Amino acid sequence: MAQTTQNPVVQQKVIIPNKYGEKLVGILHETGSSEVIILCHGFQSSKEYDTMVNLAVSLENEGISAFRFDFAGNGESEGVFQFANYWREVDDLHAVIQHFSGANRVISAIIGHSKGGNVVLLYPAKYHDIHTVVNLSGRYDLNKGIEERVGKDFMQRIKEDGFIDVKTKTGSVDFRVTEETLLDRLSTNMHEACLKIDKECRVLTVHGSADGVIPVQDALEFAKIIPNHKLHVVEGADHGYTSHQAELVSVVLNFIKEALQQDKVTSS
């Protein structure tokens, strides 16, 4: 029992309804800090993804509470999995932020990986209540990367059939892409959105130089247009930072701690 006094961190499941009435399920790494950092997973992923868990635990070790959750239709959350859905996931993130703000917590940063990186960049373009954003391997041009997921001639196939079923290696349907969800992705303009991010909002982009899913060039594009931006390229890292978790965690933690320090100075 003596162990618990040294580490008062509690991991608790928290359920938050989104604006569509679906229950979003997340894990709060509760350290008792007034600040909470929110972690957003990527495409077909969940709050249990290694990078999400490792970041939450490392924040927890610094005495900072972290909340990792499943977007609707993913992991344990309610809802149907949808291809695209970027702005709808921004709404999910907003519901989570409102929940913690309502409990008098300070949301000091939002962190997203891959598609979650897109979501955390779109968020400050629409809402202006978060001033520290970490984009891990987000995609700059959403017109790209579709063929790798759904196959060639996707526009023509979707026009003919109304949908494309993407199958697993065993031949079962993994997910369905409809014309509506495809157009949702094609009409989500990251360039336009990033131009709406306030100058006061600090953004860190981290990207692996050996990312085979989203090229590192995308990170350089974000660096060109986001006003208050810091770029860190992890040499040799793949999309999931498989062999580079330590460097990833250290870069993100330093950025967050520096931001918290600056916030304390400006608020005092």
TACORLIN-V291078 format. One record per pair of residues at least 6 apart in sequence whose ideal C-beta (glycine too) atoms are under 8 Angstrom apart, sorted by the first residue. I is the first residue (numbers start at 0). J is the second residue. If there is no record, write none. Layout:
# TACORLIN-V291078
i=(I;I)
j=(J;J)
This chain:
# TACORLIN-V291078
i=(7;7;8;8;8;8;9;10;10;10;10;11;11;11;12;12;12;12;13;13;13;13;13;13;13;14;14;14;14;15;15;15;15;15;15;15;16;16;16;17;17;17;17;17;17;18;18;18;19;19;19;21;21;21;21;22;22;23;23;23;23;23;23;23;23;23;24;24;24;24;24;24;25;25;25;25;25;25;26;26;26;26;26;27;27;27;27;28;28;28;28;28;28;28;28;29;30;30;30;30;31;32;32;32;33;33;33;34;34;34;34;34;34;34;35;35;35;35;35;35;35;35;36;36;36;36;36;36;36;36;36;36;36;37;37;37;37;37;37;37;37;37;37;37;37;38;38;38;38;38;38;38;38;38;38;38;39;39;39;39;39;39;39;39;39;39;39;39;40;40;40;40;40;40;40;40;40;40;40;40;40;41;41;41;41;41;41;41;41;42;42;43;43;43;43;44;44;44;44;44;44;45;45;45;45;45;46;46;46;46;46;46;47;48;49;49;50;50;50;50;50;50;51;51;52;53;53;53;54;54;54;54;54;54;55;55;55;57;57;58;58;58;58;59;61;61;63;63;63;64;66;66;68;68;68;69;69;70;70;70;70;70;71;71;71;71;71;72;72;72;72;72;73;80;81;81;82;82;82;82;82;82;82;82;82;83;83;83;83;83;84;84;85;85;85;85;85;85;85;85;86;86;86;86;88;88;88;89;89;89;89;92;92;92;92;93;93;96;96;96;96;96;99;100;100;106;106;107;107;107;107;107;108;108;108;108;108;108;109;109;109;109;109;109;110;110;110;110;110;111;111;111;111;111;111;111;111;112;112;113;113;113;113;113;113;113;114;114;115;115;116;116;116;116;116;116;117;117;117;117;117;117;119;119;119;119;120;120;120;120;120;120;120;120;120;120;121;121;121;122;122;123;123;123;123;123;123;123;124;124;124;124;125;125;127;127;129;130;130;130;130;130;130;131;131;131;131;131;131;132;132;132;132;132;133;133;133;133;133;133;134;134;134;134;134;135;135;135;135;135;135;136;136;136;136;136;136;136;136;137;137;137;137;137;138;138;138;138;139;139;139;139;139;139;139;140;140;140;141;141;141;141;141;142;144;144;145;145;145;146;147;148;148;149;149;149;150;150;150;153;153;153;154;156;157;157;157;157;157;158;161;161;162;162;162;162;163;163;164;164;164;164;164;165;165;165;165;165;166;166;167;189;190;190;193;193;193;194;196;196;196;196;197;198;198;199;200;201;201;201;201;201;202;202;202;202;202;203;203;203;203;203;203;203;204;204;204;204;204;204;204;204;205;205;205;205;205;205;205;206;206;206;206;206;206;206;206;206;207;207;207;207;207;207;207;207;207;208;208;208;208;208;208;209;209;209;210;210;210;211;211;212;213;215;218;218;219;221;221;222;222;229;231;233;233;233;233;233;235;235;236;236;236;236;237;240;240)
j=(30;31;28;29;30;59;29;26;27;28;29;26;27;29;24;25;26;27;24;25;26;27;66;68;98;22;23;24;25;22;23;25;68;94;95;98;22;23;94;23;71;78;90;91;94;90;93;94;71;78;90;71;76;77;78;76;77;68;69;70;71;76;77;91;94;95;46;68;69;74;75;76;46;66;67;68;69;95;46;55;66;67;68;35;64;65;66;55;56;58;59;64;65;66;67;64;59;62;63;64;64;62;63;64;103;104;105;63;64;104;105;106;107;259;64;65;66;99;104;105;106;107;58;63;64;65;66;106;107;108;109;110;255;65;66;67;68;92;95;96;99;106;108;109;110;46;51;54;55;65;66;67;68;110;111;115;68;70;88;92;109;110;111;112;115;116;118;119;46;48;51;67;69;70;73;74;111;112;113;114;115;48;111;112;113;114;115;116;136;113;114;73;80;173;174;51;73;112;113;114;115;51;69;73;74;75;52;67;68;69;74;75;74;112;239;244;112;135;239;240;244;247;67;112;67;244;247;248;65;67;110;247;248;251;65;66;67;248;252;64;65;252;255;65;252;256;107;255;259;104;95;99;76;91;95;75;76;76;84;88;91;118;77;78;87;88;91;78;79;80;81;84;80;174;87;180;148;149;174;175;176;177;180;181;184;180;181;183;184;187;180;183;114;117;118;121;141;183;184;187;121;125;183;187;114;115;118;118;121;122;125;109;118;119;122;122;126;106;109;126;128;129;106;106;128;128;129;131;255;258;259;262;129;131;132;133;255;258;119;122;129;131;132;133;119;132;133;135;251;117;118;119;120;133;134;135;137;135;136;135;136;137;138;212;213;238;137;138;135;137;134;135;136;137;138;204;134;137;138;141;187;189;132;133;134;137;132;134;137;189;192;193;196;202;221;225;187;189;192;129;132;129;132;195;196;197;200;202;192;193;195;196;192;195;197;200;200;197;199;200;201;258;262;200;201;254;255;258;262;196;200;201;202;203;202;203;205;251;254;255;202;203;204;205;221;204;205;206;240;247;251;205;206;207;210;212;213;218;238;189;204;213;217;221;144;189;213;217;189;190;216;217;218;220;221;189;217;220;184;185;187;188;189;185;212;213;153;181;184;153;212;165;176;163;165;176;156;163;165;163;176;181;181;163;163;176;177;178;181;178;177;178;175;176;177;178;175;176;172;173;174;175;176;172;173;174;175;176;172;173;173;221;220;224;221;224;225;224;202;225;226;227;226;226;227;227;227;227;228;229;254;258;221;225;227;228;229;228;229;230;231;250;251;254;218;221;222;225;228;229;230;231;218;231;232;233;247;250;251;213;215;217;218;230;231;232;233;236;215;232;233;235;236;237;238;240;243;215;232;233;234;235;236;235;236;237;236;237;238;237;238;238;238;232;230;232;230;228;230;228;230;254;250;240;243;246;247;250;242;243;242;243;246;247;243;246;247)
